[in-house]
Amino acid sequence: MAQNIYDQPDFFAGYSQLGRSVEGLDGAAEWPALRAMLPEISGLRVVDLGCGFGWFCRWAHENGAAQVLGLDLSEKMLARAKAAGPDTGIAYERADLGQLSLPQGGFDLAYSSLALHYVEDVSRLFATVHQALAPGGHFVFSTEHPVYMAPTRPGWVVDGEGRKIWPVDRYLVEGPRKTDWLAKGVIKYHRTTGTTLNALIGAGFTIERVEDFCPTAEQIAARPELSEELERPMFLLVSARR
């Protein structure tokens, strides 16, 4: 089973204070770009891989999805999602994405936000998602960008001119990496962008759009701290079709 870091009390407490945890989708800078990749949601059967607090599940339900299933390994996450309601229209289940099984052709849209970097065998997951989608179904996801995941320690450094830069450490060396984020010893799986995209192609997907997330000028004006994101991409956003 994958590392269940989100059920550790210190990690969960820290995660609960993040802007995206408090404000939901509106607190996630990448949400507008990710939302633009989504198909018309009304009438679709939707599965959210790594649903967390259920923000996307509720958005899909409110926007007319015919069926919404949220999956997460964390019992604490699922409890918070269920408590937020509604009482009907969304089903939540505990699942390990690394060992996932889904019904064949059971969904029209698979969505995932910042969960795939916790999955060791992403090729297996992509194959599972592909067979679970109806023909023409969509797979839209975000993951930590591999450039962001492979910094030299301690991450940001200052060059000779006093500028903050984000040097990359062993970008082409794939595999598990430990990081101290909200708690010590968080394990994430580093893959190059090419590996991720080729795994999608190998599973039978057609890639429709790929974005190295960059905040807009309007977002930076509203939240100046986002200007750091111009130095390196933090998220990789992908839309694919079965």
N, C-alpha and C positions, 0 to 999 in steps of 0.2 A: 504494500500500500504506500502511496505517496506520503511525504511528510505533511502532517496535519498541523501546520504552524498556526493557523487561524484560531484553533481552539486553545492555544496556550494563553493564559490570562493576561500576561504582560503585552503580548502581541495584539490580542483582540482589543484590549483597552486603548492601545496606541492607534490601531486602525480605526477604531470608532470615532476618533477625534479628527481624522482627515477630512478635508473639505468635501471630497466626493462621498464620504460616508454620512456627513451631516446634511449636505445640500442635494445629494443624489446626482442624477445625470447633469443637472445644471452646474454642479461643482467640479465636473470633469472637463478640462479644457479641450480634450480631443473629441468630446461627444458630438458637436456640430458636424465635424468632418466624418465621423463614423456614421452618424444618422443619415448623411447624404448618400452613403453607400447602400443603405437599406432599400429593399423593395417596398411597394405599398403594402402595409402590414395587415390591412383589413381582410379578414377571412382566412388568414394563414394559420397553419399549425406550427408553433414555434417551440424550440428547445433552447434554453440558455445554459451554456456550459460554464460552470463556475459562477452561479447567479449571485453569490454574496448576499447582500441585504435585500435583494429582489427588486431593485430599482427598475431595471430594464423589463423584468417580467410584468411589473405593474404598468409601465409605459405601453408595452405591447397589448396588454389587456384593455387599457383605456382607449387604445387606438383601433380596437375592433378585431384583434386576433381571435380566431375561432377556438384555439386551444393553446395553452401556455404551460410548459413544463420547465421548472427551474431545478438544476442539479448542482449540488455542492458537496464537498467532502466534510465541511465544517458544520457540526451540529449547532454551534453558537450562531453561525451565519444563518442557517436555516430557521432557527427559532426566531431570530430577529425579523426575517423575511415574512414568516407566517404571522407574526404579531402585528405587522404593518397592514395586513389585510390585502384584498378583500377576502371574505370567507368562501367565495365560490369563484370559479373561472381560472384559477391558477393552481397547479399542483406542484408541490415541492418534494424532492426525493434526495436522499443522501447517496452519492455516487463518487467513486474514484475515477477521474478521467483517464487515468493510465490503464484501467481495466474495464472500460466502459462497454456496455452492450446496449444497443438501441434497436427498436423494431424496424424491419426493412420497409422503406418508403413511408415511414410514419410521420414525416415532417416536411414542411415547405421552406422553413428557414431555420438554420442553426446559427446561433449568435454566441460570441464569447468575448468578454472584456477582461484583459490582463490576467488570464489564467493559464494560457498555454505554456508559459515559461516555467511552470511548475511540473510539466509533464515530460517524463524522460523519453518515451517512445512516441514522438509526435506522428510518425508515419502510421502507426497502428491506429491512433485516434482519428487521423484524417480518413483512413479507410473505413472506419466505423461510421463516421459522419456521412461519408459519401453514400454508403448503402442505406443509411437511414433517411436520406432525402429523396423526395419524389423527383422524377425527371424534370429538369429545369429549376430545381430548388436552389436556394441561395445559402452560402456560408460566408458570414461576415464576422471578422474578429479583429481585435487589437491584442498586441503582445508587447512586452518590453523590447525596445529596439536592441539588436545585438551590439551595436556600438555603445549604447548606454550600459549594457550588461558587462562589458569587458574593459573597465577603466583600470589604469594603474592605481595602486593605492596611494593616497586616500581619495582618489577621484579627481576633483578639481585641483590643478596646480597653477602656479603663476609663472609666466614666462619672463624673459629678460626685460620686457617692456612694461611689466606690471599687469598684463592681461591674463584673465582666467581662461585656461584651456582645459580640454578634456582628452588627454592622451589615451590611446587604446592599448590594452595589454593582451597579446596573443589572440587577436581576433579570430584567427583561423584554427585555433585549438578549441574544439568543441567538447562539451561535456558538463558535468555538474560544477557549480561554483558556489562557494559559501559567501554570504554577505551578512553584515549586521545592519538590518533595517527593521526598526521597531523592536526587534529582539535579536539575540546573537544566534549565529549558525543557521540562518535561513538558506535553504538550498534551492537554487534555480538552475535551469538547464540552458546553457549557452549554445546557440546554433547561429550560423551565418544566415544572412538574408537568403542567399542562394539555396541553402539546405531547406529552409522553410518552404520556399516557393516550389522547389523541385519535388518536395514531399507531397505538396498539393497536386502537382501535375502527375506524379506517380500514382496517386490515389484515384485519378480520373477526372479531376476538376479542371475547368477552364478558368484561368485567372482573368478577372475583369478590371480590377483596379488595385494599385499598390501606392501607398503614401507613406513617406517619412514625415511624421506629424510635425507641423510647424504652426505655432500660434499666429493668429492674424494680428495686424496692427491694432485693430479695435480691442482685441483681447489683451494685448500688452498695455494699451492705454488704461484699460480698466484694472489690470492686475500687473503692475510693473515687474514683479518678480518673475513673470513668464519670459522676460527678455533673455534669461539664461538659456532658454530652450533653443535660441537661435544658434548656440554654439555647437550643439550636437542633437540629433533626433532622440527623443526619449521613448517614443512609441512607433511601432510599425503597424499600419492599418491595411487590411487586405479584404477584398471582396472577390468571391469565386462562385462559379455556377456548376451544378452537376450536369 
